[in-house]
Amino acid sequence: MAIDANVLVNERVREELRAGATPQASIHAGYERAFGTILDSNITTLIAGLALLIFGSGPVRGFAVVHCLGILTSMFSSVVISRAMINLIYGTRRKLEHVSIGAAWSPPKQA
């Protein structure tokens, strides 16, 4: 789920960059636009984990506890820690020329 959340954020940042926004505005808008999707997917998975916790027994309940803790930790890391790291790296720079997230991949040229 954490990787999924970061992929969502990166895609939203790319969309903003393609639309012509500045790199810093793209990063901010990317996190804002992806938050709802990240929250929905994590809450849906958390509901399934809580159902396992309530209705399961033995090892299933143990799995449900670890699953729920993993989802909560994953959401915290993808929303709070990831954004803090990006702000630490790019936030202090006044003017960014580009962000490597928005660079389009092209196949190497044949010689």
PyMOL commands that place a pseudoatom at each C-alpha (Angstrom):
pseudoatom trace, name=CA, resn=MET, resi=1, chain=A, elem=C, hetatm=0, pos=[0.000, 0.000, 0.000]
pseudoatom trace, name=CA, resn=ALA, resi=2, chain=A, elem=C, hetatm=0, pos=[2.865, 2.389, 0.720]
pseudoatom trace, name=CA, resn=ILE, resi=3, chain=A, elem=C, hetatm=0, pos=[4.329, 1.876, -2.735]
pseudoatom trace, name=CA, resn=ASP, resi=4, chain=A, elem=C, hetatm=0, pos=[0.890, 2.316, -4.258]
pseudoatom trace, name=CA, resn=ALA, resi=5, chain=A, elem=C, hetatm=0, pos=[0.467, 5.621, -2.430]
pseudoatom trace, name=CA, resn=ASN, resi=6, chain=A, elem=C, hetatm=0, pos=[3.832, 6.908, -3.612]
pseudoatom trace, name=CA, resn=VAL, resi=7, chain=A, elem=C, hetatm=0, pos=[3.042, 5.887, -7.190]
pseudoatom trace, name=CA, resn=LEU, resi=8, chain=A, elem=C, hetatm=0, pos=[-0.237, 7.812, -6.956]
pseudoatom trace, name=CA, resn=VAL, resi=9, chain=A, elem=C, hetatm=0, pos=[1.534, 10.914, -5.663]
pseudoatom trace, name=CA, resn=ASN, resi=10, chain=A, elem=C, hetatm=0, pos=[4.227, 10.720, -8.342]
pseudoatom trace, name=CA, resn=GLU, resi=11, chain=A, elem=C, hetatm=0, pos=[1.635, 10.371, -11.097]
pseudoatom trace, name=CA, resn=ARG, resi=12, chain=A, elem=C, hetatm=0, pos=[-0.297, 13.363, -9.783]
pseudoatom trace, name=CA, resn=VAL, resi=13, chain=A, elem=C, hetatm=0, pos=[2.916, 15.401, -9.674]
pseudoatom trace, name=CA, resn=ARG, resi=14, chain=A, elem=C, hetatm=0, pos=[3.648, 14.384, -13.281]
pseudoatom trace, name=CA, resn=GLU, resi=15, chain=A, elem=C, hetatm=0, pos=[0.158, 15.449, -14.341]
pseudoatom trace, name=CA, resn=GLU, resi=16, chain=A, elem=C, hetatm=0, pos=[0.683, 18.850, -12.760]
pseudoatom trace, name=CA, resn=LEU, resi=17, chain=A, elem=C, hetatm=0, pos=[4.101, 19.240, -14.391]
pseudoatom trace, name=CA, resn=ARG, resi=18, chain=A, elem=C, hetatm=0, pos=[2.647, 18.354, -17.801]
pseudoatom trace, name=CA, resn=ALA, resi=19, chain=A, elem=C, hetatm=0, pos=[-0.084, 20.938, -17.232]
pseudoatom trace, name=CA, resn=GLY, resi=20, chain=A, elem=C, hetatm=0, pos=[2.634, 23.577, -16.897]
pseudoatom trace, name=CA, resn=ALA, resi=21, chain=A, elem=C, hetatm=0, pos=[2.727, 24.142, -13.143]
pseudoatom trace, name=CA, resn=THR, resi=22, chain=A, elem=C, hetatm=0, pos=[5.991, 24.958, -11.421]
pseudoatom trace, name=CA, resn=PRO, resi=23, chain=A, elem=C, hetatm=0, pos=[7.798, 22.038, -9.753]
pseudoatom trace, name=CA, resn=GLN, resi=24, chain=A, elem=C, hetatm=0, pos=[7.014, 23.200, -6.206]
pseudoatom trace, name=CA, resn=ALA, resi=25, chain=A, elem=C, hetatm=0, pos=[3.356, 23.848, -7.030]
pseudoatom trace, name=CA, resn=SER, resi=26, chain=A, elem=C, hetatm=0, pos=[3.214, 20.439, -8.731]
pseudoatom trace, name=CA, resn=ILE, resi=27, chain=A, elem=C, hetatm=0, pos=[4.534, 18.699, -5.626]
pseudoatom trace, name=CA, resn=HIS, resi=28, chain=A, elem=C, hetatm=0, pos=[2.029, 20.478, -3.391]
pseudoatom trace, name=CA, resn=ALA, resi=29, chain=A, elem=C, hetatm=0, pos=[-0.909, 19.806, -5.711]
pseudoatom trace, name=CA, resn=GLY, resi=30, chain=A, elem=C, hetatm=0, pos=[0.182, 16.211, -6.267]
pseudoatom trace, name=CA, resn=TYR, resi=31, chain=A, elem=C, hetatm=0, pos=[0.034, 15.406, -2.573]
pseudoatom trace, name=CA, resn=GLU, resi=32, chain=A, elem=C, hetatm=0, pos=[-3.252, 17.265, -2.133]
pseudoatom trace, name=CA, resn=ARG, resi=33, chain=A, elem=C, hetatm=0, pos=[-4.934, 15.526, -5.077]
pseudoatom trace, name=CA, resn=ALA, resi=34, chain=A, elem=C, hetatm=0, pos=[-3.673, 12.045, -4.182]
pseudoatom trace, name=CA, resn=PHE, resi=35, chain=A, elem=C, hetatm=0, pos=[-4.637, 12.202, -0.501]
pseudoatom trace, name=CA, resn=GLY, resi=36, chain=A, elem=C, hetatm=0, pos=[-8.303, 11.286, -1.036]
pseudoatom trace, name=CA, resn=THR, resi=37, chain=A, elem=C, hetatm=0, pos=[-7.464, 8.249, -3.136]
pseudoatom trace, name=CA, resn=ILE, resi=38, chain=A, elem=C, hetatm=0, pos=[-4.814, 7.101, -0.666]
pseudoatom trace, name=CA, resn=LEU, resi=39, chain=A, elem=C, hetatm=0, pos=[-7.224, 7.538, 2.241]
pseudoatom trace, name=CA, resn=ASP, resi=40, chain=A, elem=C, hetatm=0, pos=[-10.007, 5.619, 0.463]
pseudoatom trace, name=CA, resn=SER, resi=41, chain=A, elem=C, hetatm=0, pos=[-7.816, 2.664, -0.439]
pseudoatom trace, name=CA, resn=ASN, resi=42, chain=A, elem=C, hetatm=0, pos=[-6.314, 2.417, 3.043]
pseudoatom trace, name=CA, resn=ILE, resi=43, chain=A, elem=C, hetatm=0, pos=[-9.679, 2.691, 4.797]
pseudoatom trace, name=CA, resn=THR, resi=44, chain=A, elem=C, hetatm=0, pos=[-11.135, -0.022, 2.542]
pseudoatom trace, name=CA, resn=THR, resi=45, chain=A, elem=C, hetatm=0, pos=[-8.261, -2.360, 3.358]
pseudoatom trace, name=CA, resn=LEU, resi=46, chain=A, elem=C, hetatm=0, pos=[-8.475, -1.449, 7.040]
pseudoatom trace, name=CA, resn=ILE, resi=47, chain=A, elem=C, hetatm=0, pos=[-12.177, -2.364, 7.090]
pseudoatom trace, name=CA, resn=ALA, resi=48, chain=A, elem=C, hetatm=0, pos=[-11.316, -5.800, 5.724]
pseudoatom trace, name=CA, resn=GLY, resi=49, chain=A, elem=C, hetatm=0, pos=[-8.641, -6.179, 8.408]
pseudoatom trace, name=CA, resn=LEU, resi=50, chain=A, elem=C, hetatm=0, pos=[-11.067, -5.166, 11.136]
pseudoatom trace, name=CA, resn=ALA, resi=51, chain=A, elem=C, hetatm=0, pos=[-13.599, -7.709, 9.848]
pseudoatom trace, name=CA, resn=LEU, resi=52, chain=A, elem=C, hetatm=0, pos=[-10.928, -10.403, 10.099]
pseudoatom trace, name=CA, resn=LEU, resi=53, chain=A, elem=C, hetatm=0, pos=[-10.090, -9.225, 13.606]
pseudoatom trace, name=CA, resn=ILE, resi=54, chain=A, elem=C, hetatm=0, pos=[-13.715, -9.323, 14.753]
pseudoatom trace, name=CA, resn=PHE, resi=55, chain=A, elem=C, hetatm=0, pos=[-14.839, -12.540, 13.065]
pseudoatom trace, name=CA, resn=GLY, resi=56, chain=A, elem=C, hetatm=0, pos=[-11.570, -14.464, 12.866]
pseudoatom trace, name=CA, resn=SER, resi=57, chain=A, elem=C, hetatm=0, pos=[-10.009, -16.745, 15.440]
pseudoatom trace, name=CA, resn=GLY, resi=58, chain=A, elem=C, hetatm=0, pos=[-6.479, -17.754, 16.381]
pseudoatom trace, name=CA, resn=PRO, resi=59, chain=A, elem=C, hetatm=0, pos=[-3.921, -17.120, 13.657]
pseudoatom trace, name=CA, resn=VAL, resi=60, chain=A, elem=C, hetatm=0, pos=[-6.434, -15.164, 11.567]
pseudoatom trace, name=CA, resn=ARG, resi=61, chain=A, elem=C, hetatm=0, pos=[-6.807, -12.609, 14.359]
pseudoatom trace, name=CA, resn=GLY, resi=62, chain=A, elem=C, hetatm=0, pos=[-3.033, -12.372, 14.658]
pseudoatom trace, name=CA, resn=PHE, resi=63, chain=A, elem=C, hetatm=0, pos=[-2.794, -11.734, 10.937]
pseudoatom trace, name=CA, resn=ALA, resi=64, chain=A, elem=C, hetatm=0, pos=[-5.543, -9.112, 11.213]
pseudoatom trace, name=CA, resn=VAL, resi=65, chain=A, elem=C, hetatm=0, pos=[-3.669, -7.237, 13.957]
pseudoatom trace, name=CA, resn=VAL, resi=66, chain=A, elem=C, hetatm=0, pos=[-0.454, -7.169, 11.939]
pseudoatom trace, name=CA, resn=HIS, resi=67, chain=A, elem=C, hetatm=0, pos=[-2.393, -6.247, 8.804]
pseudoatom trace, name=CA, resn=CYS, resi=68, chain=A, elem=C, hetatm=0, pos=[-4.135, -3.299, 10.487]
pseudoatom trace, name=CA, resn=LEU, resi=69, chain=A, elem=C, hetatm=0, pos=[-0.900, -2.061, 12.055]
pseudoatom trace, name=CA, resn=GLY, resi=70, chain=A, elem=C, hetatm=0, pos=[0.799, -2.325, 8.674]
pseudoatom trace, name=CA, resn=ILE, resi=71, chain=A, elem=C, hetatm=0, pos=[-1.932, -0.336, 6.945]
pseudoatom trace, name=CA, resn=LEU, resi=72, chain=A, elem=C, hetatm=0, pos=[-1.833, 2.419, 9.569]
pseudoatom trace, name=CA, resn=THR, resi=73, chain=A, elem=C, hetatm=0, pos=[1.965, 2.576, 9.449]
pseudoatom trace, name=CA, resn=SER, resi=74, chain=A, elem=C, hetatm=0, pos=[1.932, 2.543, 5.662]
pseudoatom trace, name=CA, resn=MET, resi=75, chain=A, elem=C, hetatm=0, pos=[-0.526, 5.412, 5.481]
pseudoatom trace, name=CA, resn=PHE, resi=76, chain=A, elem=C, hetatm=0, pos=[1.429, 7.454, 7.995]
pseudoatom trace, name=CA, resn=SER, resi=77, chain=A, elem=C, hetatm=0, pos=[4.685, 6.903, 6.134]
pseudoatom trace, name=CA, resn=SER, resi=78, chain=A, elem=C, hetatm=0, pos=[3.260, 7.623, 2.690]
pseudoatom trace, name=CA, resn=VAL, resi=79, chain=A, elem=C, hetatm=0, pos=[1.403, 10.772, 3.709]
pseudoatom trace, name=CA, resn=VAL, resi=80, chain=A, elem=C, hetatm=0, pos=[3.519, 12.308, 6.468]
pseudoatom trace, name=CA, resn=ILE, resi=81, chain=A, elem=C, hetatm=0, pos=[7.068, 10.981, 6.191]
pseudoatom trace, name=CA, resn=SER, resi=82, chain=A, elem=C, hetatm=0, pos=[7.231, 10.925, 2.391]
pseudoatom trace, name=CA, resn=ARG, resi=83, chain=A, elem=C, hetatm=0, pos=[5.910, 14.478, 2.139]
pseudoatom trace, name=CA, resn=ALA, resi=84, chain=A, elem=C, hetatm=0, pos=[8.316, 15.668, 4.841]
pseudoatom trace, name=CA, resn=MET, resi=85, chain=A, elem=C, hetatm=0, pos=[11.243, 14.150, 2.953]
pseudoatom trace, name=CA, resn=ILE, resi=86, chain=A, elem=C, hetatm=0, pos=[10.177, 15.758, -0.328]
pseudoatom trace, name=CA, resn=ASN, resi=87, chain=A, elem=C, hetatm=0, pos=[9.752, 19.118, 1.409]
pseudoatom trace, name=CA, resn=LEU, resi=88, chain=A, elem=C, hetatm=0, pos=[13.161, 18.703, 3.018]
pseudoatom trace, name=CA, resn=ILE, resi=89, chain=A, elem=C, hetatm=0, pos=[14.783, 17.984, -0.331]
pseudoatom trace, name=CA, resn=TYR, resi=90, chain=A, elem=C, hetatm=0, pos=[12.889, 20.405, -2.582]
pseudoatom trace, name=CA, resn=GLY, resi=91, chain=A, elem=C, hetatm=0, pos=[11.136, 22.799, -0.202]
pseudoatom trace, name=CA, resn=THR, resi=92, chain=A, elem=C, hetatm=0, pos=[14.152, 24.900, 0.739]
pseudoatom trace, name=CA, resn=ARG, resi=93, chain=A, elem=C, hetatm=0, pos=[15.079, 25.631, -2.860]
pseudoatom trace, name=CA, resn=ARG, resi=94, chain=A, elem=C, hetatm=0, pos=[13.614, 28.890, -4.057]
pseudoatom trace, name=CA, resn=LYS, resi=95, chain=A, elem=C, hetatm=0, pos=[13.686, 28.087, -7.737]
pseudoatom trace, name=CA, resn=LEU, resi=96, chain=A, elem=C, hetatm=0, pos=[13.600, 24.588, -9.137]
pseudoatom trace, name=CA, resn=GLU, resi=97, chain=A, elem=C, hetatm=0, pos=[14.462, 24.027, -12.764]
pseudoatom trace, name=CA, resn=HIS, resi=98, chain=A, elem=C, hetatm=0, pos=[12.948, 20.547, -12.908]
pseudoatom trace, name=CA, resn=VAL, resi=99, chain=A, elem=C, hetatm=0, pos=[11.960, 17.571, -10.816]
pseudoatom trace, name=CA, resn=SER, resi=100, chain=A, elem=C, hetatm=0, pos=[13.157, 14.139, -11.899]
pseudoatom trace, name=CA, resn=ILE, resi=101, chain=A, elem=C, hetatm=0, pos=[9.638, 12.754, -11.349]
pseudoatom trace, name=CA, resn=GLY, resi=102, chain=A, elem=C, hetatm=0, pos=[8.384, 14.590, -14.413]
pseudoatom trace, name=CA, resn=ALA, resi=103, chain=A, elem=C, hetatm=0, pos=[11.146, 13.450, -16.745]
pseudoatom trace, name=CA, resn=ALA, resi=104, chain=A, elem=C, hetatm=0, pos=[9.722, 11.315, -19.503]
pseudoatom trace, name=CA, resn=TRP, resi=105, chain=A, elem=C, hetatm=0, pos=[11.482, 8.055, -20.287]
pseudoatom trace, name=CA, resn=SER, resi=106, chain=A, elem=C, hetatm=0, pos=[12.527, 7.439, -23.843]
pseudoatom trace, name=CA, resn=PRO, resi=107, chain=A, elem=C, hetatm=0, pos=[14.271, 4.380, -25.226]
pseudoatom trace, name=CA, resn=PRO, resi=108, chain=A, elem=C, hetatm=0, pos=[17.986, 4.694, -25.914]
pseudoatom trace, name=CA, resn=LYS, resi=109, chain=A, elem=C, hetatm=0, pos=[18.820, 5.717, -29.450]
pseudoatom trace, name=CA, resn=GLN, resi=110, chain=A, elem=C, hetatm=0, pos=[20.171, 2.977, -31.684]
pseudoatom trace, name=CA, resn=ALA, resi=111, chain=A, elem=C, hetatm=0, pos=[23.591, 3.650, -33.169]
for i in range(1, 111): cmd.bond("trace and resi %d" % i, "trace and resi %d" % (i + 1))
show_as sticks, trace
zoom trace
